[in-house]
Amino acid sequence: MPPRDPVFWDGVAWAIRMSLVVVHLLFGLIAIVRWNLPLLYAGYSGFDDSVPFTTWGLWNLAMAFVLFMTPTRVPLGLISTLLSGLLLFWIGGMFWSGAELVFGSAIFFVYGLEAGGLFMRSLWLYMVRVRWFQRYVMGRRHG
């Protein structure tokens, strides 16, 4: 099987990034519209124990906006992708600490792993253009 065209992988990265935007947008809207979920369901109680649930919603809406507006291979795009992954892992941890919801935790952990993979890909594609990285890391023989 011949290797795929780089444009294909750029499309895959874009699709993953847009899925992260949708996840942050949906969680943010639900957290703002249904601010009383931690009072109604035990699975959401961990969120309200740390910060108010509407704050979680605002963080997720801001993350969705930043992910949508910034390209991946610039420093702000790298930082936003990393913060998105950390926020998704934190949300998964809150679901686990609230009522040990395995499915909810697993969903957000998978999205956190997707954000981590996207971050590593974007970091590599950013670093190969940096002259220092080309000279000292890629130009040296290791092993």
C-alpha positions, 0 to 999 in steps of 0.5 A: 500500500503506498503512503498517503498524501500529506494533504490526507493527514492534514484533513485528518488533523482538521477533523480531529481538531473540529471534533475537539471544538464540538466536544468543548462547545457541547459541554460548555453549552450544557454547563451554562444552560443546565447549571444545576446538574451537579445538584441533580446528579451525583456524577456531576457533583465533582465539578461543583466541588472544585469550581462553579459549574458555569465556570466549567462551561465558560472555560469550555466555550473559550477553549472551543473558540480558541481551537476554532480560530487559531491554526495548529502550527503556531505557538498559540495553536500548540498551547491551545491544543495542549490546554484542550487535552488537559481540560478534557482529562480534568473533565474525565477525572471529575466524572470519575471522582463524582460517581465513578462514571466509567463511560463518561470518564472514558469518553473524555479521556479518549478526547484528551488522548486525541488532543495529545496526539494532535499536539505532538503532530503539530509540535513536530511539524512546527519544530522541523521548521526551526533552524536550531532544531534542524541543526542540533536535533535532526542533523546529529546522528543518534546511536 
